[in-house]
Amino acid sequence: MYNDSSLPGAWEASDWAVASQCPPSVGGATFLIVAYSAVIAIGLLGNAGLVFIIARQQELRNVTNILIANLSCSDILMCVVCLPVTVIYTLMDRWVLGEALCKVTPFVQCMSVTVSVFSLVLIALERHQLILHPTGWSPAAGHSYLAVGLTWLVACFISLPFLSFNILTNDPFQNISLPANPFRDHLICMELWPSDKHRLAYTTSLLLFQYCLPLLLVLLCYLRIFLRLRRRRDMLERSRRTRGAQRINVMLLAIVVAFALCWLPLNVFNTVFDWHHQALPDCQHDAVFSACHLTAMASTCINPVVYGFLNSNFQRELRATLLRCQCRSQAPESYEAFPLSTVGSEGVTKATSMNMNSPRPEISSAIPAKTIPIHI
C-alpha cells in the first residue's frame, strides 16, 4: 500500500528492458483509462459531497463525523494526486512528469493511506469507549480536531523516506547491451535506498504498522462492541434506537472490512515484489500491478458509497442541498436534525438521560448518552 509506481526500484537493467518491450494493449489501456476515470470521479464527487454536508451542518459535527470527513479528505488527496499520475506512468512505462511529482506522488499516497487507517482506528476506539464505558470519559469535537491534526503530522513523518529515496534517473537503461538502445533517453521514477536491508526494513514496517496491526486493532474493538450489545439483547434497552445503533456499527465495520479487502491485493503484490520480484512474470507485471492498484484505489469510493447511501439523514441533506443549488422555490424536505452517526459531539447530562418524563424517548444505557438517529 506504500508503492505508487508501476516499476519499483528493485529491478535489474535487463528487467527494465524486458518490461519496456511489453507495452499495454489498446484494450487494456482503454480499460485502465475508463476504470481509473470512474474511480476518480466517484471518489472526488462522493467524498467532496460528504465533507461539504458535514462541514455545512453544525449538528453534524460530532466526533465520528469529523473523523469520517478526515477519511474523505485523505481519499480526495489520493484521487487528485496519485491516481492520474499512476495511469500516466503505467501506460507510458516511463516518467514524463518531472522530478517533483516523482518524489511527491509516493509520499502523498503513503501519507493518505496512513491517515485513512488511523482515522478508522480512531473511529473504532471512540465507539469502543462510548459503548463499553458509556458513563466514563467521552471525547468531544475539540478532541477529534486535535486527533486529526496529530494524524496528519504522524502520517507525514512516516512518509518522509519517499521524499529522500525516490529519484528520477535513466541509469538502468545505460548499460543495456543492444545495438541501438531505444531506452537511453527514458527516465524512470524509482526508489534508491542505501541498501536492500534498509528498503526491506522500511517496507515491512509499513506493512505491519500501516495495515496489519491497525486493522487487527479495529476488528478487535468491533468484536468487543458486538459481544457487549449481544449480551444486552434481552434487556429493556433493546429498542428501535439500539437496533439503529447496531446498524451504524455494522456500517462502520463494513467500511473497515471493505478498506482492508481493497488494499490486500496490492500489499501482497508489494510484499512478493520486495522479497522475490523474479516470481512475477515480466510482461504480466504491469497488468498484475494495475489490477491490484485499481482495487486499492477503489477504496476511495467506499466512504461516500457505504456511509452515504446507507444513511437516510445524509440522503435527505444531500437532496436538500441539491434543491438549494438548483434555486428551486420548493422548500427542502424537513426532518429532525439528528447526527449522521449515533455518537454526538456533546454529551447530555446524566439527569437528562435518566428523565423518564422527557418528551423525547429515553436513551438506552447500552448506547452512550448521545443523540440517536431514528432512521439510519
LUMGU-568816 format. One record per atom (N, C-alpha, C): residue in one letter; x, y, z. Coordinates in pm, whole numbers, padded with zeros to 5 digits, always signed. Example, Ala and Ser with C-alpha at 12.3 -4.5 7.8 and 13.67 -1.06 7.14 Angstrom:
# residues 2
A+01319-00569+00780/A+01230-00450+00780/A+01320-00330+00780/S+01285-00225+00708/S+01367-00106+00714/S+01290+00003+00787/
***
This chain:
# residues 376
M+00080-00120+00000/M+00000+00000+00000/M+00084+00125+00000/Y+00213+00108-00010/Y+00302+00222+00000/Y+00363+00259-00134/N+00360+00169-00230/N+00433+00193-00354/N+00338+00236-00464/D+00362+00352-00524/D+00272+00405-00624/D+00326+00394-00766/S+00445+00344-00781/S+00499+00332-00916/S+00474+00192-00970/S+00454+00183-01099/S+00431+00052-01159/S+00561-00023-01180/L+00674+00045-01165/L+00803-00019-01180/L+00891+00017-01062/P+00875-00049-00946/P+00955-00017-00830/P+01104-00037-00856/G+01184+00011-00759/G+01327+00026-00788/G+01415-00092-00759/A+01362-00214-00751/A+01447-00327-00719/A+01490-00406-00842/W+01447-00367-00961/W+01480-00442-01081/W+01623-00418-01126/E+01672-00516-01202/E+01799-00500-01270/E+01775-00434-01406/A+01884-00396-01473/A+01871-00329-01602/A+01799-00415-01704/S+01828-00543-01706/S+01762-00632-01803/S+01612-00639-01778/D+01572-00632-01652/D+01429-00634-01621/D+01360-00511-01678/W+01423-00396-01668/W+01364-00274-01723/W+01349-00285-01874/A+01447-00342-01940/A+01442-00354-02085/A+01329-00445-02129/V+01316-00559-02062/V+01209-00653-02097/V+01073-00590-02075/A+01057-00523-01960/A+00928-00461-01929/A+00894-00352-02029/S+00994-00277-02074/S+00967-00168-02167/S+00929-00219-02304/Q+00960-00345-02332/Q+00923-00404-02459/Q+00786-00471-02455/C+00713-00454-02347/C+00581-00515-02331/C+00477-00406-02307/P+00448-00323-02407/P+00351-00216-02386/P+00211-00272-02369/P+00122-00200-02300/P-00015-00248-02282/P-00091-00248-02414/S-00185-00340-02427/S-00268-00346-02546/S-00363-00227-02550/V-00423-00205-02667/V-00517-00095-02680/V-00637-00117-02589/G-00686-00242-02587/G-00799-00273-02500/G-00766-00255-02353/G-00646-00301-02314/G-00605-00285-02175/G-00588-00140-02136/A-00528-00062-02225/A-00510+00080-02197/A-00644+00152-02186/T-00737+00118-02274/T-00871+00179-02268/T-00942+00144-02138/F-00930+00017-02097/F-00994-00024-01972/F-00936+00052-01854/L-00803+00067-01850/L-00740+00139-01739/L-00787+00283-01734/I-00793+00347-01849/I-00835+00488-01852/I-00978+00502-01803/V-01068+00417-01852/V-01209+00424-01813/V-01226+00391-01665/A-01159+00284-01619/A-01174+00241-01480/A-01119+00345-01383/Y-01000+00395-01410/Y-00942+00496-01322/Y-01022+00626-01327/S-01074+00661-01443/S-01155+00782-01453/S-01282+00769-01369/A-01343+00651-01371/A-01464+00628-01291/A-01433+00637-01142/V-01322+00577-01101/V-01283+00583-00960/V-01255+00727-00917/I-01185+00802-01002/I-01155+00942-00969/I-01283+01023-00956/A-01375+01004-01052/A-01499+01082-01050/A-01584+01050-00927/I-01603+00920-00900/I-01683+00881-00783/I-01616+00923-00654/G-01484+00902-00647/G-01412+00938-00525/G-01415+01087-00497/L-01392+01168-00601/L-01392+01313-00581/L-01530+01366-00546/L-01629+01332-00628/L-01764+01386-00606/L-01823+01335-00476/G-01811+01205-00451/G-01870+01147-00331/G-01808+01200-00203/N-01676+01199-00197/N-01608+01245-00076/N-01623+01396-00056/A-01616+01472-00166/A-01635+01617-00153/A-01775+01649-00103/G-01876+01576-00155/G-02013+01598-00107/G-02029+01563+00040/L-01965+01455+00083/L-01974+01414+00223/L-01909+01517+00314/V-01791+01565+00276/V-01723+01667+00357/V-01804+01796+00361/F-01861+01834+00247/F-01939+01958+00240/F-02060+01952+00333/I-02131+01842+00332/I-02253+01831+00413/I-02217+01829+00562/I-02112+01757+00599/I-02073+01753+00740/I-02026+01891+00786/A-01949+01961+00702/A-01899+02093+00740/A-02010+02197+00743/R-02112+02179+00662/R-02217+02280+00649/R-02314+02278+00768/Q-02339+02161+00823/Q-02437+02147+00931/Q-02368+02140+01066/Q-02397+02235+01153/Q-02335+02239+01285/Q-02367+02115+01365/E-02492+02065+01356/E-02531+01950+01436/E-02466+01820+01390/L-02406+01822+01271/L-02341+01702+01221/L-02195+01693+01263/R-02144+01798+01326/R-02001+01799+01360/R-01976+01729+01492/N-02004+01599+01496/N-01969+01520+01612/N-01840+01444+01584/V-01792+01372+01683/V-01660+01311+01673/V-01652+01214+01556/T-01748+01124+01544/T-01744+01025+01438/T-01748+01091+01301/N-01835+01189+01283/N-01847+01253+01153/N-01723+01333+01116/I-01657+01394+01215/I-01533+01466+01188/I-01425+01370+01140/L-01418+01253+01201/L-01321+01153+01158/L-01357+01095+01021/I-01488+01079+00995/I-01532+01035+00864/I-01492+01139+00758/A-01510+01267+00790/A-01470+01374+00698/A-01319+01373+00675/N-01242+01345+00780/N-01098+01334+00765/N-01060+01220+00672/L-01130+01108+00686/L-01109+00995+00596/L-01138+01034+00452/S-01245+01111+00432/S-01280+01156+00298/S-01175+01253+00242/C-01120+01339+00326/C-01016+01432+00279/C-00892+01357+00230/S-00854+01252+00300/S-00738+01174+00255/S-00769+01105+00123/D-00893+01060+00104/D-00931+00998-00023/D-00930+01100-00137/I-00976+01222-00109/I-00973+01327-00211/I-00829+01356-00255/L-00739+01364-00158/L-00599+01387-00191/L-00544+01275-00279/M-00583+01152-00249/M-00540+01039-00330/M-00592+01050-00473/C-00718+01087-00488/C-00779+01099-00621/C-00714+01210-00704/V-00679+01319-00639/V-00624+01433-00712/V-00479+01410-00754/V-00399+01351-00667/V-00255+01341-00692/V-00214+01205-00748/C-00253+01098-00679/C-00194+00967-00708/C-00254+00895-00827/L-00386+00898-00840/L-00449+00820-00946/L-00412+00867-01086/P-00421+00996-01118/P-00381+01038-01253/P-00236+01008-01285/V-00148+01027-01187/V-00006+01002-01209/V+00019+00854-01238/T-00048+00766-01163/T-00028+00623-01182/T-00074+00578-01320/V-00187+00631-01367/V-00236+00596-01500/V-00135+00636-01607/I-00084+00757-01598/I+00012+00806-01698/I+00140+00722-01697/Y+00191+00694-01577/Y+00316+00620-01567/Y+00300+00476-01616/T+00188+00414-01582/T+00166+00276-01624/T+00151+00265-01775/L+00078+00355-01835/L+00054+00349-01979/L+00178+00384-02060/M+00255+00481-02013/M+00372+00527-02089/M+00497+00446-02058/D+00500+00380-01941/D+00615+00299-01900/D+00743+00381-01889/R+00728+00510-01872/R+00841+00599-01847/R+00787+00718-01769/W+00874+00795-01708/W+00830+00909-01626/W+00847+01038-01706/V+00735+01110-01723/V+00737+01234-01801/V+00683+01351-01719/L+00670+01334-01589/L+00601+01432-01506/L+00695+01515-01419/G+00823+01500-01435/G+00916+01583-01361/G+00959+01523-01228/E+01068+01577-01174/E+01126+01521-01052/E+01040+01549-00929/A+00972+01664-00926/A+00892+01698-00809/A+00780+01596-00787/L+00706+01564-00892/L+00598+01465-00878/L+00653+01325-00852/C+00773+01298-00900/C+00836+01168-00872/C+00852+01147-00722/K+00887+01253-00651/K+00904+01243-00506/K+00772+01260-00431/V+00689+01351-00481/V+00567+01386-00407/V+00461+01277-00415/T+00448+01212-00531/T+00338+01116-00551/T+00343+01000-00452/P+00453+00925-00438/P+00455+00817-00338/P+00445+00870-00195/F+00500+00989-00172/F+00488+01049-00038/F+00341+01076-00005/V+00267+01133-00100/V+00126+01164-00077/V+00045+01037-00059/Q+00074+00935-00140/Q-00002+00811-00127/Q+00021+00747+00009/C+00146+00739+00051/C+00176+00680+00182/C+00110+00760+00294/M+00117+00892+00284/M+00056+00977+00386/M-00096+00962+00387/S-00157+00958+00269/S-00302+00947+00260/S-00352+00815+00316/V-00284+00707+00282/V-00325+00576+00332/V-00307+00570+00484/T-00199+00625+00534/T-00177+00626+00679/T-00286+00704+00751/V-00324+00819+00697/V-00433+00897+00757/V-00563+00818+00755/S-00591+00750+00645/S-00714+00671+00636/S-00718+00561+00741/V-00607+00489+00753/V-00602+00380+00851/V-00615+00433+00992/F-00543+00541+01024/F-00551+00598+01159/F-00691+00651+01189/S-00759+00705+01087/S-00896+00753+01108/S-00989+00637+01142/L-00973+00526+01073/L-01054+00407+01103/L-01027+00357+01245/V-00901+00363+01285/V-00866+00320+01421/V-00930+00412+01525/L-00923+00543+01502/L-00980+00638+01597/L-01132+00623+01607/I-01198+00600+01495/I-01343+00577+01497/I-01376+00454+01580/A-01301+00347+01559/A-01326+00224+01633/A-01300+00242+01783/L-01192+00312+01817/L-01161+00335+01958/L-01267+00422+02025/E-01317+00522+01952/E-01420+00608+02009/E-01548+00530+02037/R-01590+00449+01943/R-01712+00372+01963/R-01693+00268+02072/H-01574+00212+02081/H-01544+00117+02188/H-01557+00183+02325/Q-01504+00304+02337/Q-01511+00376+02464/Q-01654+00414+02500/L-01729+00462+02404/L-01863+00513+02432/L-01967+00405+02451/I-01945+00288+02396/I-02042+00180+02411/I-02006+00088+02527/L-01877+00059+02546/L-01839-00027+02656/L-01826+00049+02787/H-01801+00181+02781/H-01789+00262+02902/H-01873+00388+02887/P-02006+00373+02879/P-02092+00489+02850/P-02091+00595+02959/T-02058+00559+03083/T-02057+00657+03191/T-01917+00715+03215/G-01819+00670+03139/G-01684+00719+03158/G-01655+00839+03070/W-01527+00864+03047/W-01486+00977+02965/W-01530+00957+02822/S-01581+01062+02761/S-01619+01055+02620/S-01555+01171+02546/P-01500+01146+02427/P-01433+01253+02352/P-01532+01355+02301/A-01489+01479+02293/A-01569+01588+02238/A-01517+01624+02100/A-01589+01713+02032/A-01550+01751+01896/A-01410+01813+01894/G-01377+01892+01999/G-01243+01953+02005/G-01133+01849+02008/H-01157+01737+02078/H-01057+01631+02082/H-01036+01570+01943/S-01144+01560+01867/S-01132+01499+01734/S-01048+01587+01641/Y-01063+01720+01651/Y-00980+01808+01568/Y-00832+01793+01604/L-00803+01780+01733/L-00664+01758+01775/L-00613+01625+01722/A-00697+01521+01728/A-00657+01389+01678/A-00632+01393+01528/V-00714+01468+01455/V-00696+01480+01310/V-00562+01546+01279/G-00530+01654+01350/G-00402+01720+01327/G-00284+01630+01356/L-00290+01555+01466/L-00181+01463+01500/L-00170+01351+01398/T-00284+01307+01347/T-00284+01200+01247/T-00208+01242+01122/W-00235+01363+01073/W-00165+01410+00954/W-00016+01433+00983/L+00016+01480+01102/L+00156+01504+01136/L+00234+01373+01141/V+00177+01272+01207/V+00244+01141+01215/V+00255+01077+01077/A+00148+01087+00997/A+00149+01029+00863/A+00256+01096+00776/C+00271+01226+00790/C+00374+01298+00715/C+00513+01251+00754/F+00535+01231+00882/F+00665+01185+00931/F+00696+01044+00880/I+00597+00955+00884/I+00617+00818+00839/I+00652+00813+00690/S+00597+00906+00612/S+00614+00904+00466/S+00739+00976+00418/L+00812+01040+00506/L+00928+01121+00464/L+01033+01044+00384/P+01060+00916+00413/P+01162+00846+00332/P+01137+00849+00183/F+01013+00858+00139/F+00986+00861-00005/F+01038+00991-00068/L+01036+01099+00008/L+01092+01223-00044/L+01244+01214-00058/S+01306+01135+00026/S+01452+01125+00024/S+01503+01023-00077/F+01434+00910-00089/F+01489+00799-00165/F+01424+00776-00301/N+01323+00853-00337/N+01269+00844-00472/N+01345+00940-00563/I+01396+00889-00672/I+01478+00970-00763/I+01428+00952-00907/L+01462+01049-00990/L+01432+01043-01133/L+01564+01018-01206/T+01573+00907-01280/T+01700+00869-01340/T+01677+00786-01467/N+01782+00776-01547/N+01781+00684-01661/N+01895+00582-01652/D+01956+00571-01535/D+02071+00482-01516/D+02044+00337-01553/P+01927+00279-01518/P+01908+00137-01551/P+01915+00106-01700/F+01897+00206-01786/F+01897+00181-01929/F+02033+00205-01995/Q+02129+00259-01921/Q+02255+00298-01983/Q+02344+00179-02019/N+02332+00071-01944/N+02422-00043-01964/N+02356-00160-02036/I+02244-00134-02103/I+02177-00240-02177/I+02255-00269-02306/S+02285-00397-02329/S+02365-00436-02445/S+02275-00457-02566/L+02245-00349-02635/L+02166-00356-02757/L+02238-00275-02865/P+02228-00319-02991/P+02295-00242-03098/P+02253-00096-03100/A+02124-00072-03090/A+02074+00066-03080/A+01979+00071-02962/N+02025+00129-02856/N+01948+00129-02732/N+01834+00231-02742/P+01707+00183-02757/P+01595+00277-02770/P+01551+00338-02638/F+01608+00290-02528/F+01563+00334-02396/F+01659+00432-02330/R+01764+00472-02402/R+01870+00551-02340/R+01817+00682-02282/D+01720+00742-02346/D+01668+00871-02301/D+01543+00857-02214/H+01505+00735-02180/H+01387+00715-02095/H+01422+00746-01950/L+01334+00817-01883/L+01350+00845-01741/L+01252+00760-01662/I+01294+00713-01549/I+01208+00635-01460/I+01213+00695-01320/C+01104+00677-01248/C+01097+00718-01108/C+01113+00593-01024/M+01218+00587-00947/M+01247+00465-00872/M+01297+00498-00732/E+01290+00398-00646/E+01342+00412-00510/E+01488+00369-00510/L+01573+00453-00455/L+01715+00422-00444/L+01754+00432-00297/W+01757+00317-00230/W+01789+00311-00088/W+01938+00284-00069/P+01991+00318+00048/P+02133+00288+00073/P+02166+00140+00057/S+02070+00054+00093/S+02089-00090+00077/S+01953-00158+00074/D+01951-00282+00026/D+01827-00358+00024/D+01775-00383+00166/K+01865-00393+00263/K+01822-00415+00400/K+01741-00297+00452/H+01784-00177+00421/H+01709-00058+00463/H+01571-00055+00396/R+01568-00086+00267/R+01440-00083+00195/R+01344-00188+00250/L+01392-00310+00270/L+01306-00416+00320/L+01259-00387+00463/A+01347-00329+00544/A+01308-00295+00681/A+01196-00192+00682/Y+01207-00092+00595/Y+01106+00013+00591/Y+00974-00039+00536/T+00977-00108+00423/T+00853-00155+00361/T+00783-00259+00447/T+00860-00344+00513/T+00799-00443+00602/T+00737-00376+00724/S+00804-00274+00776/S+00747-00198+00888/S+00616-00130+00847/L+00612-00076+00725/L+00488-00015+00677/L+00376-00118+00669/L+00408-00235+00619/L+00306-00339+00607/L+00247-00374+00743/L+00332-00379+00845/L+00285-00415+00978/L+00209-00302+01046/F+00268-00181+01046/F+00212-00071+01123/F+00114+00016+01046/Q+00106-00004+00913/Q+00014+00074+00833/Q-00105-00009+00786/Y-00098-00139+00806/Y-00205-00225+00757/Y-00244-00332+00858/C-00153-00424+00889/C-00188-00542+00968/C-00232-00507+01110/L-00146-00440+01186/L-00176-00413+01326/L-00294-00317+01344/P-00304-00205+01268/P-00420-00117+01285/P-00553-00186+01257/L-00559-00264+01149/L-00685-00329+01117/L-00718-00440+01217/L-00616-00505+01270/L-00639-00604+01375/L-00698-00538+01499/L-00646-00420+01536/L-00699-00346+01650/L-00843-00302+01625/V-00873-00257+01504/V-01009-00215+01470/V-01107-00333+01481/L-01069-00446+01425/L-01157-00563+01430/L-01178-00610+01574/L-01075-00598+01656/L-01088-00635+01796/L-01186-00543+01868/C-01180-00413+01839/C-01273-00318+01900/C-01417-00349+01863/Y-01442-00374+01735/Y-01578-00402+01692/Y-01627-00538+01742/L-01536-00631+01760/L-01575-00760+01817/L-01623-00742+01960/R-01551-00663+02039/R-01593-00638+02176/R-01724-00560+02181/I-01743-00467+02089/I-01870-00394+02083/I-01984-00489+02051/F-01962-00577+01955/F-02066-00674+01917/F-02102-00764+02035/L-02002-00813+02107/L-02028-00901+02221/L-02102-00827+02332/R-02069-00701+02356/R-02136-00625+02459/R-02283-00603+02423/L-02311-00564+02300/L-02450-00543+02259/L-02528-00674+02255/R-02460-00782+02222/R-02528-00911+02219/R-02568-00956+02358/R-02485-00926+02458/R-02520-00965+02595/R-02641-00889+02647/R-02669-00773+02588/R-02782-00693+02632/R-02908-00717+02546/R-02907-00821+02470/R-03014-00845+02374/R-03150-00854+02441/D-03157-00919+02555/D-03286-00942+02620/D-03318-00839+02727/M-03239-00734+02736/M-03263-00632+02837/M-03360-00528+02786/L-03404-00443+02876/L-03502-00341+02842/L-03449-00243+02739/E-03315-00226+02737/E-03258-00127+02649/E-03275-00162+02502/R-03305-00288+02471/R-03317-00328+02331/R-03440-00263+02272/S-03419-00167+02188/S-03528-00088+02132/S-03493-00052+01989/R-03581+00028+01930/R-03556+00071+01793/R-03428+00153+01784/R-03401+00236+01885/R-03280+00317+01884/R-03157+00230+01895/T-03161+00126+01979/T-03048+00037+01993/T-03022-00040+01864/R-03128-00085+01800/R-03111-00154+01673/R-03050-00060+01568/G-03091+00067+01574/G-03031+00165+01483/G-02883+00182+01509/A-02846+00186+01638/A-02703+00197+01672/A-02626+00076+01623/Q-02687-00042+01633/Q-02620-00162+01583/Q-02600-00154+01432/R-02697-00098+01363/R-02682-00082+01220/R-02568+00014+01186/I-02553+00119+01265/I-02441+00210+01245/I-02308+00138+01267/N-02301+00056+01372/N-02179-00021+01397/N-02147-00113+01280/V-02250-00178+01227/V-02230-00267+01111/V-02181-00187+00991/M-02237-00068+00973/M-02198+00015+00860/M-02051+00057+00872/L-02010+00102+00990/L-01871+00143+01010/L-01776+00025+00996/L-01819-00092+01045/L-01736-00212+01029/L-01725-00250+00882/A-01834-00231+00806/A-01830-00260+00663/A-01727-00173+00592/I-01716-00046+00634/I-01615+00043+00575/I-01475-00012+00602/V-01452-00061+00724/V-01320-00114+00759/V-01289-00239+00679/V-01384-00332+00674/V-01362-00458+00602/V-01339-00433+00454/A-01419-00344+00395/A-01402-00313+00253/A-01265-00249+00228/F-01223-00160+00318/F-01092-00097+00305/F-00982-00203+00311/A-00992-00296+00406/A-00890-00399+00420/A-00885-00489+00297/L-01000-00526+00244/L-01003-00614+00127/L-00951-00543+00002/C-00982-00414-00011/C-00933-00340-00127/C-00781-00330-00129/W-00720-00312-00013/W-00575-00293-00008/W-00499-00424+00003/L-00567-00535+00027/L-00497-00663+00044/L-00420-00705-00081/P-00479-00702-00203/P-00401-00746-00321/P-00273-00667-00343/L-00278-00534-00327/L-00158-00454-00351/L-00053-00480-00244/N-00096-00506-00120/N+00001-00540-00016/N+00069-00672-00046/V-00009-00769-00094/V+00051-00897-00132/V+00148-00878-00248/F+00106-00800-00348/F+00192-00774-00464/F+00323-00709-00421/N+00315-00604-00338/N+00436-00534-00295/N+00526-00623-00211/T+00466-00708-00129/T+00546-00799-00045/T+00622-00899-00132/V+00552-00958-00230/V+00618-01051-00322/V+00728-00980-00399/F+00698-00859-00446/F+00797-00785-00524/F+00920-00751-00441/D+00898-00712-00317/D+01010-00673-00232/D+01103-00790-00201/W+01043-00907-00179/W+01123-01020-00132/W+01165-01115-00243/H+01087-01120-00352/H+01123-01213-00460/H+01058-01165-00590/H+01112-01057-00646/H+01046-00998-00762/H+01055-01086-00886/Q+01150-01184-00889/Q+01158-01273-01004/Q+01035-01362-01017/A+00955-01372-00909/A+00835-01456-00915/A+00726-01396-01002/L+00738-01267-01032/L+00637-01200-01114/L+00678-01207-01261/P+00588-01253-01349/P+00621-01258-01492/P+00651-01120-01546/D+00750-01111-01634/D+00796-00982-01684/D+00685-00905-01754/C+00628-00963-01856/C+00530-00891-01936/C+00393-00881-01869/Q+00371-00961-01765/Q+00245-00952-01692/Q+00256-00864-01568/H+00377-00812-01543/H+00398-00734-01421/H+00306-00613-01415/D+00302-00534-01522/D+00221-00413-01522/D+00073-00444-01511/A+00029-00553-01578/A-00112-00589-01573/A-00152-00631-01432/V-00066-00709-01367/V-00096-00752-01229/V-00095-00633-01135/F+00007-00547-01152/F+00013-00428-01067/F-00110-00340-01086/S-00149-00318-01211/S-00263-00231-01240/S-00391-00285-01177/A-00411-00417-01185/A-00530-00476-01124/A-00528-00457-00972/C-00412-00481-00911/C-00401-00466-00765/C-00417-00319-00724/H-00353-00230-00800/H-00357-00089-00765/H-00497-00031-00786/L-00565-00073-00893/L-00701-00025-00917/L-00794-00071-00807/T-00777-00195-00761/T-00858-00244-00649/T-00833-00162-00524/A-00706-00128-00498/A-00674-00046-00381/A-00735+00094-00392/M-00726+00152-00512/M-00779+00287-00530/M-00932+00291-00521/A-00996+00176-00543/A-01142+00171-00528/A-01183+00200-00384/S-01087+00188-00291/S-01118+00219-00151/S-01156+00365-00131/T-01116+00452-00226/T-01153+00593-00213/T-01302+00615-00235/C-01371+00517-00292/C-01515+00529-00316/C-01598+00466-00205/I-01533+00394-00114/I-01607+00320-00013/I-01681+00413+00082/N-01609+00514+00130/N-01666+00601+00232/N-01797+00666+00189/P-01800+00738+00076/P-01927+00801+00038/P-02035+00701+00000/V-01996+00589-00062/V-02096+00491-00104/V-02161+00424+00016/V-02079+00367+00104/V-02132+00295+00219/V-02197+00390+00317/Y-02127+00496+00354/Y-02177+00586+00456/Y-02293+00671+00405/G-02286+00712+00278/G-02390+00798+00224/G-02517+00725+00189/F-02507+00617+00113/F-02625+00550+00064/F-02697+00470+00172/L-02628+00437+00282/L-02693+00362+00389/L-02742+00451+00501/N-02731+00582+00485/N-02771+00673+00592/N-02879+00766+00538/S-03000+00748+00587/S-03113+00824+00534/S-03101+00973+00564/N-03047+01010+00678/N-03030+01152+00709/N-02934+01219+00611/F-02827+01148+00575/F-02734+01202+00476/F-02804+01219+00341/Q-02886+01123+00304/Q-02958+01133+00177/Q-03052+01252+00177/R-03122+01275+00286/R-03214+01390+00294/R-03138+01522+00282/E-03025+01530+00354/E-02947+01653+00349/E-02889+01675+00209/L-02849+01567+00143/L-02796+01579+00008/L-02904+01628-00088/R-03025+01574-00075/R-03134+01619-00160/R-03166+01766-00134/A-03167+01804-00008/A-03196+01944+00024/A-03088+02036-00032/T-02962+01994-00027/T-02854+02075-00081/T-02867+02089-00232/L-02900+01980-00300/L-02917+01986-00445/L-03033+02077-00484/L-03140+02072-00404/L-03254+02160-00433/L-03215+02307-00419/R-03137+02337-00316/R-03095+02475-00297/R-03001+02519-00409/C-02915+02427-00454/C-02822+02463-00561/C-02897+02489-00692/Q-03009+02423-00711/Q-03087+02442-00832/Q-03182+02561-00822/C-03175+02630-00708/C-03255+02751-00687/C-03404+02727-00707/R-03450+02614-00661/R-03593+02585-00673/R-03669+02658-00563/S-03790+02690-00591/S-03873+02759-00493/S-03926+02664-00387/Q-03927+02535-00419/Q-03979+02438-00323/Q-03885+02426-00204/A-03940+02428-00085/A-03858+02417+00036/A-03803+02277+00048/P-03682+02261+00101/P-03625+02128+00121/P-03709+02048+00220/E-03700+01917+00204/E-03773+01828+00294/E-03725+01849+00437/S-03818+01868+00526/S-03782+01892+00666/S-03772+01761+00741/Y-03680+01755+00833/Y-03664+01638+00917/Y-03594+01680+01043/E-03606+01598+01144/E-03544+01632+01272/E-03394+01620+01261/A-03323+01716+01314/A-03178+01727+01291/A-03101+01633+01381/F-03102+01504+01347/F-03022+01408+01420/F-02885+01399+01354/P-02781+01367+01430/P-02650+01347+01371/P-02652+01230+01274/L-02550+01227+01184/L-02541+01117+01090/L-02505+00987+01160/S-02438+00996+01273/S-02399+00876+01344/S-02465+00873+01480/T-02444+00765+01551/T-02503+00754+01683/T-02421+00824+01790/V-02308+00881+01752/V-02220+00943+01851/V-02224+01093+01832/G-02273+01165+01931/G-02277+01310+01923/G-02149+01370+01974/S-02129+01497+01943/S-02007+01563+01986/S-02018+01617+02127/E-02139+01639+02173/E-02158+01690+02308/E-02251+01597+02382/G-02213+01554+02501/G-02294+01462+02578/G-02406+01534+02651/V-02508+01458+02688/V-02614+01512+02770/V-02587+01475+02913/T-02649+01546+03005/T-02624+01519+03146/T-02689+01389+03186/K-02639+01332+03294/K-02692+01206+03341/K-02836+01222+03384/A-02867+01336+03448/A-03004+01359+03493/A-03099+01365+03375/T-03055+01428+03266/T-03140+01436+03148/T-03162+01299+03087/S-03056+01220+03080/S-03068+01090+03015/S-03153+00994+03096/M-03166+01018+03227/M-03245+00929+03311/M-03386+00979+03333/N-03421+01091+03275/N-03552+01150+03297/N-03658+01072+03221/M-03746+01003+03292/M-03847+00920+03229/M-03961+01002+03174/N-03975+01127+03218/N-04087+01210+03174/N-04049+01303+03060/S-03929+01284+03007/S-03884+01370+02898/S-03967+01345+02775/P-04002+01451+02698/P-04081+01431+02579/P-04008+01350+02473/R-03876+01345+02477/R-03802+01262+02384/R-03787+01121+02442/P-03770+01019+02355/P-03751+00884+02406/P-03627+00876+02491/E-03631+00787+02589/E-03515+00769+02676/E-03401+00705+02599/I-03281+00752+02624/I-03164+00697+02558/I-03119+00574+02634/S-03101+00466+02561/S-03066+00339+02624/S-02929+00347+02688/S-02913+00277+02799/S-02782+00273+02864/S-02685+00185+02788/A-02736+00109+02692/A-02645+00030+02609/A-02570+00116+02511/I-02622+00237+02490/I-02559+00330+02398/I-02518+00452+02478/P-02410+00519+02441/P-02370+00639+02513/P-02482+00742+02516/A-02479+00825+02619/A-02584+00926+02635/A-02566+01034+02531/K-02604+01003+02410/K-02587+01092+02297/K-02719+01099+02219/T-02725+01189+02124/T-02843+01196+02038/T-02839+01083+01938/I-02948+01009+01927/I-02952+00889+01845/I-03037+00911+01723/P-02989+00873+01602/P-03073+00891+01484/P-03186+00793+01482/I-03303+00836+01437/I-03417+00748+01429/I-03410+00660+01304/H-03369+00718+01190/H-03363+00643+01067/H-03217+00637+01021/I-03166+00519+00994/I-03027+00500+00953/I-03025+00457+00806/
***
